[in-house]
Amino acid sequence: MTTIKLHNSMSRQKEVFAPIDPNNVRMYLCGPTVYDRAHIGNARNVIMFDVLFRLLRQVYGTDHVTYVRCLVSSVSSGVRHGPGHIRAKFH
């Protein structure tokens, strides 16, 4: 089987990925909270985790990987303040 190494930001090292259950590899992505106009940075996590999902499906099989995404707009999630409100809070 192919070995997947991922960067662990806590240990600051590349580590071999070993799923808890190789028959049911699970991943969850909380989408971006966009307060203003969209830009390419908002898509970074979505693209990065989509690539990881596709790699995991290649290695573990299409029926053995679950990918749950939570993509909710800031208005529907209860966030009602724009970037000006956040800047004012921290100045």
C-alpha positions, 0 to 999 in steps of 0.5 A: 500500500502507498505510504502517505506522509502529512506535515504535523503542525504540532510536531513540525515534522512529516509523519506517516498517516495511519487512519484509526480505521483503514476501512472507514477513513473519515475527514471533516472540513469546516469551511471558511467564514467569509466576511467580505469579498471572496478572494483566492485565499478563501478557496485554499482549504477547500482545494487542499482538502479536496486533493487530500480526499482524492488521494485518500480515495486512491489509496484506501478505495472510493467506498472507504473514505468519508469526507464531511464538509460544512460550508455555511455562509456567514449570514446563515451561521449567525455572523452578522458583523463585517470586518470593520466590527472585528477591527474595532474590537481589537484596536 
